[in-house]
Amino acid sequence: MQENNFDIENGEEVEIEIYTLTDEDGKESDFELIGRNDLGGQSYVALVPVGEDGEEIDEDEEGGFVILKVVDGENGEEEFIEIEDDEEFDKIADIFEDELFEDVDYDEDEENEEEDDDEDDE
């Protein structure tokens, strides 16, 4: 199930796509679409979990996200399924990581951590 929400980013209203996914135990969780890519004629999505208030849940410090394969469902709507082939997953994960984290400066983050550690030592 897809739901469209709107948010203000850099002074502009942007559409946020929220999907409700059901796991193998029947538990429903909401996820925000953060990226969509194609590889070898196959589509994939990157999603992050969101809480009831629509805010992104920070499951780990490295910005965890879920990558799923897009397939045509029985009713003609697209469905998301787990990627079972490790090689296929690694290829598309690299693409998403490059795209989603291209603006992240890991060296700067490490410098900030070192400065914080130095302040704690004083």
N, C-alpha and C positions, 0 to 999 in steps of 0.2 A: 504494500500500500504506500502510495506517495502522497505527500502533503507539501504544499508550497507555502513558505513563510517569507517575510521580508525583514531586512535588517538594514541599518544605516552604516555604510562603510565609506570613509573618506568623504563624508557629506553627500553621498549618493545612495539611493535606495537600491539594494541588491536582493535578488530572489535567492532564497535558501531552500534547497530540496531536502526534505526529511522523509526517510523511508522507515517503515515499521517492519522489522524482520522477526521471524519466529525461528528459534533454535530447535535442535532435535528433541528437547524436553518440552517443547510447546510454550516456552517463555518468550514473550514479545519484548523487544527493545527498539528504541528509536536511534537512527543513525543519520548524520548529515553527510550529503554527498560533497566531497572535497575535490574530486577529480574523476575524469573519464578519459580512457585511452584505448586505442586499437593496436593490436599486434597480430600480424599474420591473418588479417581478416576477422579476428575475434575481438569483441569489446570487453572491457574490464572497467570496474569502478573502484574507487578508493573512498571509504566511509570512516567517519569517526563517531563514536557513541556520544549521544547527547542525553542530558538529564530531562526530568519532567518539565523544567523551566526553559528548555531549549538551549541551555548552555552546554558547551563541549565538556565532556568528562575527561579529566587528565589522568588516564590510567597509568601512565608511566612518564618519566621525565623526557623521554626521547620522542614524544609525539606519536604514540602508537595509533595506527590506523589499520583497518581491515581492507583487504583486496579480494574482490569476488569477480567471478566470470559472469557475463551477461548472456542469457540464453532466452529463446522464445518459449514461453510457457504454453500450457495446454489451451488457455483461453485467449491466446494471441498477445497477451501482455508480456513484457520482459520480466524475467525472473533472475535472481542472483543466486549463484551456486558456488560452493567451495572449489578451489583449484586443487586438484589432487596430484598433478604432476609437478614434482619439485623443480625441474628445469624450467617449465613454463612459468611457475610462480616466481622463480628467481629473476627471469628476464623482465617480467612486467613490474615486479617490485623495484628493480633498478630504475626503470623508466619513471615510475611514480616518485621514488625518492629523489631522483635528479630534478624532476619538475617541481615537486612540492617543497623541497628544501634548498633550492638554488639560492635563495636570499639569506639563508642562515649562515652566519659566520661562526663556525665552531671554535676557531682560534680566539675570537673575542669572548666567547662564553668561558673558555678555559682561563683567560686572563682575569675575567671578573671573579671566577671561583678562587683563583690564587690570591687576588686582592682581599677577598673576604676572609680567606684563611689567615693571611698576614694580620688583618685587623683583629681576628679572634685570638691570635697569639700574644697580642699586646696587653 
